[in-house]
Amino acid sequence: MPIRLTRILLAVMLLSGLLPLSACQAVPAAAAWRAADLRRLDPADAPQPALDLLAASLRTSPLTVEVRIDLLDLVASDAYEYRFTFWDEGAFRLEPLRVEVRPGGVVQTRLPEGAPPLRARVVPDFELDTLVVSLNRHLLHGNVRVEIESLQDGMMVDRIEPFDGNTPPPLQRAPVVLAFEDVYPALTPAQALRRWDGAHTGPTGERHGLAHIVEAASRTRLPVFLLDLKTPASLAALHAMGLDGRLRTLAEAGTLVLPDVAWSEPDGQALEAGLAAAAAFGFRSSPYGYAAAGGLQAGYAAQFVNLPDAAHLGRAPGTLLIPLPMDSQQQATASGPSLELRRRLVATALSTDTTDLLVLGGSLPDTSWGDSDMAGPTFAWLAGHAWVQVLSGTSLLTFPAARAAPPQTETAGSSVWLEELRQAPGNALTGAAWQACLTLSIPADDPSLQSLRQAYLSQVGVLLAAADWAENPQPLNDCSADPDRDGQPECLLSDGSLLAVFETDGAVLSHLFAVQADGPHQLIGPSSQFAVGLSDPTEWRLERGPAADPSALPGAFFDTTAAWQAYRAESLQDGLRFTSIDGSRIKTFRLVEDGLDVRYETDGPVATRIPLAVDPLGFFTGPAQYQAVLESGSWTWGQSTGMQVEVRTQASLRAQGFTVSLPYLSLPEDPDLAYPPGHYLPYPLSLVTVTGSGSFSIEVRLREPIVKF
């Protein structure tokens, strides 16, 4: 039978009373209830959640009159009983119609004598905690008036006083802001995947991540503020995962609101770096600002800050101040908002103070909002209750502020390198120095992590020394300099086009730079330039300097055995020779026209590691594509349209870059999968491991871009 004819016959049967509206039967999905349908709000004051009437709504269609009640909670096993009493101008003018609903879908309709036959349809929704009673409209006359009661053992527990279609909707709704911090800290592919859709990572041990917030917001169209998403590292990681386009679309639609973020200290430089990265990745600037350290940023219409009053907006000169979420209690559950949050929502909706609002969310990794089983139901519950108003980026700007309130700001950190950074030449190596300084100066609640980051800040001095050298490249062969000011001299080796920096402990090549016609390039660098603190915190040893974080690679030719033994440095006519104190290992480094030659002489097998950091600033400042070529005895790594580096040897070589993880990043994290080692490398590194014995050589060469067809 054609669909249209079926619908016509159903309508005729309904109008004629031949097809009753029976209790709790499956019905087609109805249109969403709107704020205009609301008639009453009631406090959350009943002893049992299933008997606590929060709101009542009424609407009419050509076929039905529908009344909905919103309950604090409704579970199929609850002992609930509700009485709906209807009056109208005709059939039920003198004596009302009563509809009583009990568990199991039992509906008892009490018709006045002489009234036309009428049955009610009752549809409970245990996900939204609502119940809808529908009556055939053609059997009613004019305006319908309704009273609703919840009962226990025949005694009234809660009541919503009578209302009809002319009862105006309540003036006040519950204004809500959904705002999250720490939304996507992603310094490695493993961290990027875990923070997007991680396995067993949330507060309750379930799947957890930003993906579930994004999916729930997209489905319900509820606006969400992601306060610190627009950082260089987060945007670069999203691009590597292929997700930046989707989030950009949601931001353009207003579903995601992305403030401009001063993600580190000094906040002015961090804000500038964040704005530049956001523009390069295609994200617009915002009227909203956010600073990780809490300071105010000039020129923003509104800013998220710590306020002593978390229930009201404040004002500073020219700026609306929005409080950060401060409630650490669980807000999202698998059944929707927690009962405590529902009570707060209805209390806010009933408040006579029109400046009251709720700011929900918090630090995403610590909240249940990102839980795969909780985000969807909680967003759906908020979207399904018209007396809750989740404020958008536009509506929040016009929300009334209660009073002027100064933000609670933290004391800004200070780096010994700031003045030199500000005076450094404007080249790519200075940019890399700023990126490293900002990465290691991100505020942290964990004092140990903060101290660990500070322990690695000295490497900024090496990058600044390289930036100065690149402006006037000079040959060097000097083991008396201390560019990182750690009290231990480093060796600087340069032929005027390449600059190598060595640490004598371990005879490690911490950095390698090159100057070409298009400017300076970084080729090798320590992993701590991009991330520290990825290892077990119980293994951190702050007193060990560059060895404080056992997961950090201090540079190239960092051996897996006797890694930190002391070496004597010897200047050669064209290079440097490092000999271990016990004479068991010799490393000789010579600069050649297009790179570096390294020779090992050992009295046993040794494995050494070479982290390649080729023009790393490009990864964080815009879309970048890295290429890797692994052949017998060689590894080539770099950006597909820029500088590349080849490592080759006759010894055993194995290598991986972060790109090996890209196929896995489109899937949820799998705790049973053995991910490749490159999955755990900081962006944008690749790592070469060479294993040899006795005497063997390693060559590092600069290469033109590799073009694949």
TITITOR-784589 format. One line per 10 residues: number of its first residue (from 1); their letters; for each residue x, y, z of C-alpha. Coordinates in steps of 0.25 Angstrom, whole numbers. Last residue first. Example, Ala and Ser with C-alpha at 12.3 -4.5 7.8 and 13.67 -1.06 7.14 Angstrom:
# residues 2
2	sa	55 -4 29 ~ 49 -18 31 $
//
This chain:
# residues 709
709	fkviperlrv	219 38 -34 ~ 228 41 -22 ~ 237 53 -21 ~ 248 53 -11 ~ 252 67 -6 ~ 268 69 -8 ~ 276 62 2 ~ 286 66 14 ~ 294 54 18 ~ 297 47 31 $
699	eisfsgsgtv	307 36 30 ~ 310 25 40 ~ 323 16 41 ~ 327 3 48 ~ 338 -2 56 ~ 336 -13 66 ~ 322 -16 67 ~ 309 -10 61 ~ 295 -6 63 ~ 289 6 57 $
689	tvlslpyply	275 11 62 ~ 268 23 54 ~ 257 31 61 ~ 247 40 54 ~ 242 52 60 ~ 231 62 58 ~ 224 59 68 ~ 229 52 80 ~ 231 37 77 ~ 221 27 83 $
679	hgppyaldpd	214 22 71 ~ 228 21 64 ~ 231 9 73 ~ 220 1 65 ~ 206 -2 72 ~ 204 -15 78 ~ 189 -16 78 ~ 182 -21 91 ~ 178 -7 96 ~ 172 -3 83 $
669	eplslyplsv	171 12 81 ~ 159 16 72 ~ 163 16 58 ~ 167 27 48 ~ 180 28 56 ~ 185 14 53 ~ 188 17 38 ~ 196 29 43 ~ 205 22 52 ~ 217 19 43 $
659	tfgqarlsaq	217 35 41 ~ 223 37 54 ~ 236 32 48 ~ 242 19 48 ~ 256 13 47 ~ 265 1 47 ~ 280 0 43 ~ 290 -12 44 ~ 304 -7 40 ~ 308 -3 26 $
649	trvevqmgts	302 11 29 ~ 293 21 24 ~ 285 33 30 ~ 278 42 20 ~ 272 56 23 ~ 262 64 16 ~ 259 79 14 ~ 246 83 8 ~ 234 79 -1 ~ 232 65 5 $
639	qgwtwsgsel	237 69 19 ~ 248 60 24 ~ 253 46 26 ~ 262 37 18 ~ 267 24 24 ~ 278 15 19 ~ 285 1 21 ~ 275 -6 12 ~ 264 4 9 ~ 254 12 17 $
629	vaqyqapgtf	248 24 11 ~ 240 34 20 ~ 232 46 16 ~ 226 57 24 ~ 214 65 21 ~ 212 79 27 ~ 200 87 30 ~ 204 100 38 ~ 212 105 49 ~ 214 93 57 $
619	fglpdvalpi	220 84 47 ~ 228 95 40 ~ 236 97 54 ~ 241 83 53 ~ 251 87 41 ~ 256 72 41 ~ 257 66 55 ~ 264 53 53 ~ 266 45 66 ~ 279 36 64 $
609	rtavpgdtey	280 24 74 ~ 292 16 76 ~ 293 1 78 ~ 307 -5 83 ~ 314 -18 81 ~ 328 -20 87 ~ 341 -14 89 ~ 337 -1 81 ~ 341 8 70 ~ 330 16 64 $
599	rvdlgdevlr	332 26 53 ~ 323 37 49 ~ 322 45 36 ~ 314 58 35 ~ 307 65 24 ~ 308 71 10 ~ 322 76 9 ~ 327 68 20 ~ 328 70 35 ~ 335 59 43 $
589	ftkirsgdis	331 52 56 ~ 339 42 63 ~ 333 33 74 ~ 343 24 83 ~ 338 13 92 ~ 345 4 102 ~ 356 15 106 ~ 351 15 121 ~ 349 30 121 ~ 342 29 108 $
579	tfrlgdqlse	348 35 96 ~ 342 46 88 ~ 348 51 75 ~ 345 64 68 ~ 346 69 54 ~ 354 74 42 ~ 367 77 48 ~ 364 69 60 ~ 360 74 74 ~ 360 64 85 $
569	aryaqwaatt	348 62 95 ~ 350 52 107 ~ 337 45 110 ~ 329 42 122 ~ 318 31 123 ~ 304 35 121 ~ 299 24 111 ~ 308 12 116 ~ 298 4 108 ~ 287 9 99 $
559	dffagplasp	296 19 92 ~ 292 33 89 ~ 298 35 76 ~ 288 47 73 ~ 281 55 84 ~ 277 56 98 ~ 266 45 96 ~ 256 46 107 ~ 249 34 113 ~ 258 34 125 $
549	daapgrelrw	253 48 129 ~ 264 54 138 ~ 275 50 129 ~ 277 64 124 ~ 280 69 138 ~ 281 57 148 ~ 275 64 160 ~ 261 64 155 ~ 260 49 155 ~ 247 44 149 $
539	etpdslgvaf	245 30 150 ~ 232 31 159 ~ 226 40 148 ~ 225 28 138 ~ 230 34 125 ~ 223 44 116 ~ 229 55 125 ~ 236 63 114 ~ 232 67 100 ~ 237 75 88 $
529	qsspgilqhp	251 80 91 ~ 252 68 100 ~ 253 59 88 ~ 267 64 86 ~ 270 71 72 ~ 275 67 59 ~ 273 74 45 ~ 270 89 48 ~ 270 98 36 ~ 275 112 34 $
519	gdaqvaflhs	272 121 22 ~ 267 119 8 ~ 281 119 2 ~ 286 109 12 ~ 290 108 26 ~ 290 95 34 ~ 288 91 48 ~ 291 78 56 ~ 287 77 71 ~ 290 68 83 $
509	lvagdtefva	301 60 77 ~ 304 52 89 ~ 318 48 94 ~ 311 41 106 ~ 314 53 115 ~ 323 62 106 ~ 310 68 100 ~ 312 72 86 ~ 307 83 77 ~ 308 82 61 $
499	llsgdsllce	308 94 52 ~ 308 92 37 ~ 310 103 26 ~ 322 110 32 ~ 330 97 35 ~ 325 96 49 ~ 328 88 62 ~ 323 93 76 ~ 327 85 88 ~ 319 87 101 $
489	pqgdrdpdas	324 92 114 ~ 317 88 127 ~ 311 99 136 ~ 297 97 130 ~ 298 110 123 ~ 292 105 110 ~ 302 112 101 ~ 314 107 110 ~ 326 109 101 ~ 340 102 104 $
479	cdnlpqpnea	340 91 94 ~ 342 99 82 ~ 344 95 67 ~ 337 106 59 ~ 336 111 45 ~ 327 124 44 ~ 313 126 40 ~ 308 140 41 ~ 293 140 43 ~ 293 125 45 $
469	wdaaallvgv	302 127 57 ~ 292 135 64 ~ 281 125 62 ~ 290 114 66 ~ 293 121 79 ~ 278 123 82 ~ 275 108 79 ~ 286 104 89 ~ 281 114 99 ~ 267 108 98 $
459	qslyaqrlsq	273 95 102 ~ 274 100 117 ~ 259 99 118 ~ 260 84 121 ~ 260 85 136 ~ 248 95 136 ~ 240 84 129 ~ 243 74 140 ~ 240 85 151 ~ 226 87 145 $
449	lspddapisl	224 72 144 ~ 227 70 158 ~ 218 82 162 ~ 206 75 156 ~ 196 86 153 ~ 204 90 140 ~ 206 103 133 ~ 212 101 119 ~ 227 106 120 ~ 234 95 114 $
439	tlcaqwaagt	225 96 101 ~ 227 111 101 ~ 242 110 102 ~ 243 99 91 ~ 234 107 82 ~ 242 120 84 ~ 255 113 81 ~ 249 107 68 ~ 245 121 64 ~ 259 126 67 $
429	langpaqrle	264 115 58 ~ 254 119 47 ~ 260 133 46 ~ 257 147 53 ~ 269 149 60 ~ 269 148 75 ~ 266 161 84 ~ 252 155 89 ~ 258 141 91 ~ 270 147 99 $
419	elwvssgate	260 155 108 ~ 252 142 110 ~ 263 133 113 ~ 264 133 128 ~ 249 128 128 ~ 238 135 136 ~ 226 128 141 ~ 213 137 142 ~ 207 137 156 ~ 193 131 155 $
409	tqppaaraap	181 140 153 ~ 168 140 160 ~ 160 149 152 ~ 155 162 157 ~ 139 163 158 ~ 130 173 154 ~ 116 169 156 ~ 104 161 151 ~ 108 160 136 ~ 96 159 127 $
399	ftllstgslv	97 150 115 ~ 100 157 102 ~ 113 150 99 ~ 107 137 103 ~ 97 137 92 ~ 107 138 81 ~ 116 127 85 ~ 104 118 88 ~ 97 116 102 ~ 92 103 106 $
389	qvwahgalwa	77 107 110 ~ 70 96 119 ~ 55 98 120 ~ 54 92 106 ~ 59 78 112 ~ 63 69 101 ~ 76 76 97 ~ 81 74 112 ~ 77 60 112 ~ 83 57 98 $
379	ftpgamdsdg	96 63 103 ~ 96 54 115 ~ 92 42 108 ~ 103 44 97 ~ 114 48 107 ~ 112 36 117 ~ 115 23 110 ~ 127 28 102 ~ 133 36 114 ~ 137 50 110 $
369	wstdplsggl	127 56 120 ~ 132 48 131 ~ 143 58 135 ~ 157 57 138 ~ 163 56 124 ~ 154 68 120 ~ 158 78 130 ~ 145 85 133 ~ 131 83 128 ~ 119 91 133 $
359	vlldttdtsl	117 106 135 ~ 103 108 141 ~ 96 122 141 ~ 90 132 150 ~ 89 146 144 ~ 74 146 143 ~ 73 145 159 ~ 59 140 161 ~ 64 126 161 ~ 54 115 155 $
349	atavlrrrle	63 111 144 ~ 75 111 153 ~ 68 102 163 ~ 64 93 151 ~ 78 92 147 ~ 84 90 161 ~ 74 79 163 ~ 78 72 150 ~ 93 73 154 ~ 90 66 167 $
339	lspgsataqq	83 55 160 ~ 95 53 150 ~ 93 58 136 ~ 89 47 126 ~ 87 32 129 ~ 101 28 126 ~ 106 39 135 ~ 111 53 133 ~ 113 63 144 ~ 122 55 154 $
329	qsdmplpill	127 65 164 ~ 139 74 162 ~ 131 87 161 ~ 140 98 157 ~ 136 101 143 ~ 143 113 138 ~ 136 127 140 ~ 133 136 129 ~ 138 150 129 ~ 132 160 119 $
319	tgparglhaa	143 170 115 ~ 143 185 112 ~ 149 188 126 ~ 147 176 134 ~ 133 169 136 ~ 127 157 143 ~ 119 146 139 ~ 111 138 150 ~ 111 124 156 ~ 126 122 158 $
309	dplnvfqaay	128 133 168 ~ 142 135 172 ~ 146 135 157 ~ 156 127 149 ~ 156 132 135 ~ 149 130 122 ~ 150 143 113 ~ 140 151 106 ~ 140 163 96 ~ 155 161 94 $
299	gaqlggaaay	165 172 91 ~ 175 171 102 ~ 178 157 109 ~ 175 155 123 ~ 184 145 131 ~ 179 131 136 ~ 192 123 133 ~ 185 115 122 ~ 180 128 116 ~ 166 128 109 $
289	gypssrfgfa	160 138 99 ~ 147 139 92 ~ 144 148 81 ~ 150 137 72 ~ 160 137 61 ~ 157 127 50 ~ 163 113 48 ~ 169 110 34 ~ 181 102 39 ~ 191 114 36 $
279	aaaalgaela	181 123 43 ~ 181 114 56 ~ 196 113 55 ~ 198 128 55 ~ 188 131 66 ~ 194 121 75 ~ 208 126 73 ~ 203 140 76 ~ 195 135 88 ~ 208 128 93 $
269	qgdpeswavd	216 141 91 ~ 207 149 99 ~ 205 138 110 ~ 219 137 113 ~ 216 127 117 ~ 207 116 111 ~ 194 113 104 ~ 190 128 101 ~ 178 123 94 ~ 168 129 84 $
259	plvltgaeal	155 123 87 ~ 149 111 80 ~ 134 110 80 ~ 129 97 74 ~ 115 96 69 ~ 116 110 63 ~ 114 105 49 ~ 128 110 45 ~ 134 102 57 ~ 127 89 53 $
249	trlrgdlgma	133 91 39 ~ 147 94 45 ~ 146 81 54 ~ 143 73 42 ~ 155 79 34 ~ 164 77 46 ~ 162 62 47 ~ 172 56 37 ~ 180 50 49 ~ 192 58 45 $
239	hlaalsaptk	184 70 44 ~ 178 68 58 ~ 193 66 63 ~ 197 80 57 ~ 185 86 63 ~ 188 81 77 ~ 203 85 76 ~ 200 99 71 ~ 190 102 81 ~ 175 104 76 $
229	ldllfvplrt	169 94 85 ~ 170 102 98 ~ 156 106 102 ~ 147 96 95 ~ 134 103 97 ~ 122 94 93 ~ 110 98 86 ~ 98 88 86 ~ 95 83 72 ~ 90 70 77 $
219	rsaaevihal	98 60 68 ~ 110 70 66 ~ 111 72 81 ~ 110 57 84 ~ 121 54 73 ~ 130 65 77 ~ 129 61 92 ~ 131 47 89 ~ 143 49 80 ~ 150 58 91 $
209	ghregtpgth	153 45 99 ~ 148 33 107 ~ 146 19 105 ~ 143 13 119 ~ 151 13 132 ~ 142 21 140 ~ 151 34 141 ~ 154 32 126 ~ 166 25 120 ~ 161 10 118 $
199	agdwrrlaqa	163 11 103 ~ 165 25 97 ~ 157 32 86 ~ 163 46 83 ~ 172 47 96 ~ 177 33 94 ~ 179 35 79 ~ 187 48 80 ~ 195 42 92 ~ 200 30 84 $
189	ptlapyvdef	203 39 72 ~ 211 48 81 ~ 210 62 87 ~ 195 62 88 ~ 188 70 99 ~ 174 71 93 ~ 164 77 102 ~ 172 81 114 ~ 160 91 117 ~ 145 89 115 $
179	alvvparqlp	133 98 114 ~ 119 95 113 ~ 111 108 117 ~ 97 106 123 ~ 86 116 125 ~ 74 109 132 ~ 61 115 126 ~ 54 128 131 ~ 41 134 126 ~ 32 122 129 $
169	pptngdfpei	23 119 117 ~ 10 126 116 ~ -2 119 120 ~ -12 120 108 ~ -11 105 105 ~ -15 101 119 ~ -10 101 133 ~ -14 94 146 ~ -4 93 157 ~ 7 84 156 $
159	rdvmmgdqls	7 74 168 ~ 16 65 176 ~ 14 54 187 ~ -1 52 186 ~ -6 40 194 ~ -11 28 187 ~ 0 19 192 ~ 10 29 186 ~ 5 39 176 ~ 10 49 166 $
149	eievrvnghl	0 60 161 ~ -3 67 149 ~ -14 78 146 ~ -18 81 132 ~ -27 91 124 ~ -32 88 110 ~ -36 100 101 ~ -47 97 91 ~ -55 84 91 ~ -49 70 92 $
139	lhrnlsvvlt	-53 58 84 ~ -46 63 71 ~ -33 65 79 ~ -31 50 82 ~ -23 50 95 ~ -8 49 97 ~ 0 47 110 ~ 15 48 109 ~ 25 44 120 ~ 39 49 122 $
129	dlefdpvvra	52 43 128 ~ 60 46 115 ~ 65 32 114 ~ 53 26 120 ~ 44 32 111 ~ 29 28 115 ~ 18 29 104 ~ 4 29 109 ~ -8 28 99 ~ -21 32 105 $
119	rlppageplr	-34 26 102 ~ -47 33 99 ~ -61 29 98 ~ -70 41 97 ~ -75 47 111 ~ -88 43 116 ~ -84 40 130 ~ -70 46 133 ~ -58 37 128 ~ -48 31 137 $
109	tqvvggprve	-36 26 129 ~ -27 15 135 ~ -14 13 129 ~ -4 2 133 ~ 9 3 125 ~ 17 -6 134 ~ 17 4 145 ~ 5 13 147 ~ -2 24 139 ~ -15 30 143 $
99	vrlpelrfag	-23 38 133 ~ -35 46 139 ~ -45 53 131 ~ -52 65 138 ~ -66 67 142 ~ -73 81 139 ~ -65 85 126 ~ -61 71 122 ~ -69 69 109 ~ -69 83 105 $
89	edwftfryey	-60 95 110 ~ -49 86 114 ~ -44 80 127 ~ -33 69 129 ~ -27 63 141 ~ -14 55 139 ~ -11 46 151 ~ 3 40 152 ~ 8 27 159 ~ 22 23 160 $
79	adsavldlld	28 10 166 ~ 41 11 158 ~ 45 -2 150 ~ 45 5 137 ~ 54 16 142 ~ 50 31 142 ~ 58 42 148 ~ 56 57 152 ~ 43 56 144 ~ 39 64 132 $
69	irvevtlpst	24 63 129 ~ 18 64 115 ~ 4 67 111 ~ -1 65 96 ~ -14 69 90 ~ -16 61 77 ~ -20 60 63 ~ -18 74 56 ~ -7 77 66 ~ -7 82 80 $
59	rlsaalldla	4 85 90 ~ 6 85 106 ~ 18 85 114 ~ 20 81 129 ~ 33 82 137 ~ 40 77 149 ~ 31 67 155 ~ 38 58 166 ~ 31 45 167 ~ 42 37 160 $
49	pqpadapdlr	53 44 168 ~ 47 40 181 ~ 47 50 193 ~ 40 61 185 ~ 46 75 184 ~ 52 78 171 ~ 45 91 169 ~ 34 92 158 ~ 34 98 145 ~ 20 100 137 $
39	rldaarwaaa	15 103 123 ~ 26 99 113 ~ 22 98 99 ~ 29 111 94 ~ 42 105 99 ~ 41 94 89 ~ 38 79 89 ~ 44 72 77 ~ 35 66 66 ~ 30 53 69 $
29	apvaqcaslp	36 39 65 ~ 26 30 61 ~ 19 22 71 ~ 21 9 79 ~ 10 6 89 ~ 11 11 103 ~ -4 12 106 ~ -14 12 94 ~ -18 23 85 ~ -30 16 80 $
19	llgsllmval	-32 13 65 ~ -47 14 62 ~ -49 27 69 ~ -53 34 56 ~ -42 44 56 ~ -31 33 58 ~ -37 24 48 ~ -37 35 37 ~ -23 39 41 ~ -18 24 39 $
9	lirtlripm	-25 23 26 ~ -18 36 21 ~ -4 31 26 ~ -6 18 18 ~ -10 25 6 ~ 3 33 6 ~ 11 21 9 ~ 6 14 -3 ~ 0 0 0 $
//
